[in-house]
Amino acid sequence: MYAAEEYAEIAPALVGAGWHYRVPVPPLSNGQANALLRDLAPHAENLFKMTAIREDPLGIIHYGGAGTAMDAIQRKCAASWRTYYAPKE
């Protein structure tokens, strides 16, 4: 994540719209976290493109394809938990 100084004092637009999207991720090493983020990046980009802010009443709109992107992100994060709990030899 990156926040330029001029944006450090304001919340992102989707947070301002009252929408939070969280997925559970286990403790990961830097390499594992970077690999997961690289794997999630295209799905997160699709989700961002398929989401719009509605002004009245304030909220968000998910267009077709947003659910598929959220599902892919959730599945990949769930797989990281399976790796975390896999027996270590």
C-alpha positions in Angstrom: 0.0 0.0 0.0 1.1 3.5 -0.6 -0.3 6.8 0.5 1.1 10.1 -0.8 1.4 12.8 1.7 -1.5 14.8 0.2 -3.9 11.9 0.7 -2.6 10.8 4.2 -5.3 12.8 6.0 -8.4 11.5 4.1 -10.0 8.1 3.8 -10.1 6.3 0.4 -13.3 6.9 -1.5 -14.7 3.4 -1.0 -14.1 3.6 2.7 -16.0 6.9 2.6 -18.8 5.2 0.9 -19.1 2.7 3.8 -17.6 -0.3 2.0 -14.9 -2.4 3.5 -13.7 -5.6 1.8 -11.5 -7.8 4.0 -10.1 -11.3 3.5 -8.3 -13.4 6.1 -4.6 -13.9 5.4 -2.3 -16.0 7.6 1.1 -14.7 8.8 3.4 -14.8 5.8 7.0 -14.2 5.1 7.9 -11.2 2.9 8.4 -13.5 -0.1 5.1 -15.3 0.4 3.2 -12.0 0.9 4.7 -10.5 -2.2 3.8 -13.7 -4.2 0.2 -13.6 -2.9 -0.1 -9.9 -3.8 1.2 -10.5 -7.3 -1.3 -13.3 -7.7 -4.2 -11.2 -6.4 -3.3 -8.0 -8.3 -5.2 -8.8 -11.6 -8.3 -9.8 -9.6 -8.1 -6.6 -7.4 -7.7 -4.5 -10.5 -10.8 -6.1 -12.0 -12.8 -5.5 -8.8 -11.7 -1.9 -8.7 -12.8 -1.5 -12.4 -16.2 -3.1 -11.6 -17.0 -0.9 -8.7 -18.5 2.6 -8.7 -19.5 5.1 -6.0 -23.2 6.0 -5.9 -23.8 9.6 -4.6 -27.4 9.6 -3.5 -27.8 7.6 -1.3 -24.1 7.2 -0.7 -22.9 3.7 -1.4 -21.3 1.5 -4.0 -22.4 -0.3 -7.1 -20.8 -3.6 -8.1 -21.1 -4.3 -11.8 -21.0 -7.7 -13.5 -17.7 -9.4 -12.8 -17.1 -7.9 -9.4 -18.4 -11.0 -7.7 -16.1 -13.2 -9.7 -13.1 -11.1 -8.7 -14.1 -11.2 -5.0 -14.5 -14.9 -5.2 -11.0 -15.4 -6.8 -9.4 -13.2 -4.1 -11.1 -15.1 -1.4 -10.1 -18.5 -2.8 -6.5 -17.5 -3.2 -6.4 -16.2 0.4 -8.0 -19.4 1.7 -5.3 -21.4 -0.2 -2.7 -19.4 1.7 -4.2 -20.7 5.0 -4.0 -24.3 3.7 -0.3 -23.8 3.0 0.2 -22.2 6.4 -1.3 -25.2 8.2 0.3 -27.8 6.0 2.5 -30.3 7.9 6.0 -29.1 8.0 8.7 -31.7 7.4 
